[in-house]
Amino acid sequence: MKQGVATVLLISATGLQLLYVKNISTATGLRLLYVKNISTATGLRLLYVKNISTATGLWLLYVKNISTATGLQLLYVKNISTATGLLLLYVKNISTATGLLLLYVKNISTATGLLLLYVKNISTATGLLLLYVKNISTATGLLLLYVKNISTATGLLLLYVKNISTATGLRLLYVKNISTATGLQLLYVKNISTTG
């Protein structure tokens, strides 16, 4: 039997342990083994992730230079879709801390999360706090991030102001040399109009 021959040829710690994973199909197991330089620990831990589909698992493994810690933690994020997870992994130079914390933000949409990651030089603290702001729309959040030299304190306080419209908030931010105190006091004025 071809399957039996394949099994015999895989007599090694890695191969046998992979084959012992319950319900792993022949095709899936063999394709996983063909992934170059997959270590025992990485491969087995990836396979143990519950309900990982063939397509998702194989694509994740093919991502070059995925470290054990980063890859496994990404997979453990519940309900991560194939598209979201893979695109996040393809973002160059995503640090473990930043990427994983971004994924843990509940209900982050694919578009919002990926665009936020593509913003250059977004610091961990600023980006994560911005994402934690509830109901931040894609347009508002991204435009705020694109404002150069927005400090953590100023940007976050601006976002926390309830019902701040995209036009109002962004126009205020674009005013040069707006101090934290001035800008926030302006926003706290109730019913501030776009032209106000």
C-alpha positions in Angstrom: 0.0 0.0 0.0 1.3 3.4 -0.9 -0.1 4.8 2.3 1.7 2.1 4.3 5.0 2.8 2.5 4.6 6.5 3.2 4.1 5.7 6.9 7.2 3.5 7.1 9.3 6.1 5.4 8.3 8.6 8.0 9.9 6.7 10.9 11.2 9.6 12.9 10.1 11.6 15.9 8.6 14.3 13.8 6.9 12.1 11.2 5.4 9.6 13.7 4.1 12.3 16.0 2.5 14.1 13.1 0.8 10.9 12.0 -0.6 10.2 15.5 -2.5 13.5 15.4 -6.1 12.4 15.3 -8.1 12.7 12.2 -5.2 14.0 10.1 -5.7 12.9 6.6 -3.0 11.4 4.5 -2.9 14.3 2.1 -2.8 16.9 4.9 -0.1 15.1 6.9 2.2 14.5 4.0 1.9 18.1 2.7 2.7 19.4 6.2 5.8 17.2 6.3 7.0 18.6 3.0 7.2 22.0 4.5 10.9 22.6 4.8 12.6 23.1 8.2 9.4 22.5 10.2 10.6 21.6 13.7 8.9 18.9 15.8 7.6 21.5 18.3 6.3 23.9 15.8 4.6 21.4 13.5 3.0 19.5 16.3 1.7 22.5 18.2 0.3 23.9 14.9 -1.5 20.7 14.3 -3.0 20.6 17.8 -4.8 23.8 17.2 -8.4 22.7 17.1 -10.4 22.9 13.9 -7.6 24.2 11.8 -8.5 23.6 8.2 -6.2 22.1 5.7 -6.0 25.3 3.7 -5.4 27.6 6.7 -2.8 25.4 8.3 -0.8 24.8 5.1 -0.8 28.5 4.1 0.3 29.5 7.6 3.2 27.1 7.5 4.3 28.3 4.1 4.8 31.8 5.5 8.5 32.3 5.6 10.3 32.9 8.8 7.3 32.5 11.0 8.6 32.0 14.5 7.2 29.4 16.8 6.0 31.9 19.3 4.4 34.3 16.8 2.8 31.7 14.6 1.3 29.6 17.4 -0.1 32.5 19.3 -1.7 33.8 16.1 -3.3 30.5 15.5 -4.6 30.3 19.0 -6.6 33.5 18.5 -10.2 32.2 18.3 -12.2 32.5 15.1 -9.4 34.1 13.1 -10.3 33.8 9.5 -8.0 32.5 6.8 -7.9 35.8 5.0 -7.3 37.9 8.1 -4.6 35.7 9.6 -2.6 35.3 6.5 -2.7 39.0 5.6 -1.5 39.9 9.1 1.3 37.4 8.8 2.4 38.9 5.5 2.8 42.3 7.0 6.6 42.7 7.2 8.4 43.2 10.5 5.3 42.8 12.6 6.5 42.2 16.1 5.1 39.5 18.3 3.8 41.9 20.9 2.1 44.3 18.4 0.6 41.7 16.1 -0.8 39.5 18.8 -2.3 42.3 20.8 -3.9 43.7 17.7 -5.5 40.3 17.0 -6.8 40.0 20.5 -8.9 43.2 20.0 -12.4 41.8 19.7 -14.4 42.3 16.6 -11.6 43.9 14.7 -12.5 43.8 11.0 -10.1 42.7 8.4 -10.0 46.0 6.6 -9.4 48.1 9.8 -6.8 45.9 11.3 -4.7 45.4 8.2 -4.8 49.1 7.3 -3.7 50.0 10.8 -0.8 47.6 10.6 0.3 49.1 7.3 0.6 52.6 8.9 4.3 53.0 9.2 6.0 53.6 12.5 2.8 53.0 14.6 4.0 52.4 18.1 2.6 49.5 20.1 1.1 51.7 22.8 -0.6 54.2 20.4 -1.9 51.6 17.9 -3.3 49.3 20.5 -5.0 52.0 22.6 -6.5 53.4 19.4 -8.0 50.0 18.6 -9.4 49.5 22.0 -11.6 52.6 21.4 -15.0 51.2 20.9 -16.8 51.7 17.6 -13.9 53.5 15.9 -14.7 53.6 12.2 -12.1 52.6 9.6 -12.1 56.1 8.1 -11.8 58.0 11.4 -9.1 55.8 12.9 -6.9 55.6 9.9 -7.0 59.3 9.1 -6.2 60.1 12.7 -3.2 57.8 12.5 -2.0 59.4 9.3 -1.7 62.8 11.0 2.0 63.2 11.5 3.4 63.4 15.0 0.1 62.8 16.8 1.1 62.1 20.4 -0.4 59.2 22.3 -2.1 61.4 24.8 -3.6 63.9 22.3 -4.8 61.3 19.8 -6.4 59.0 22.4 -8.2 61.7 24.3 -9.6 63.0 21.0 -10.9 59.6 20.1 -12.5 59.1 23.5 -14.7 62.2 22.9 -18.0 60.7 22.1 -19.6 61.2 18.7 -16.7 63.1 17.3 -17.3 63.2 13.6 -14.5 62.5 11.0 -14.6 66.0 9.6 -14.5 67.8 12.9 -11.8 65.8 14.6 -9.5 65.7 11.6 -9.8 69.4 10.8 -8.9 70.2 14.4 -5.9 67.9 14.2 -4.7 69.5 11.0 -4.4 72.9 12.7 -0.7 73.4 13.2 0.7 73.6 16.7 -2.6 72.7 18.4 -1.8 72.0 22.0 -3.4 69.1 23.9 -5.2 71.5 26.2 -6.6 73.7 23.5 -7.7 70.9 21.2 -9.4 68.9 23.9 -11.2 71.9 25.4 -12.5 72.7 21.9 -13.8 69.2 21.5 -15.5 69.1 24.8 -17.7 72.0 23.8 -21.0 70.3 23.3 -22.5 70.1 19.8 -19.3 71.5 18.2 -20.0 72.0 14.5 -17.7 71.1 11.6 -17.0 74.7 10.9 -16.7 75.6 14.6 
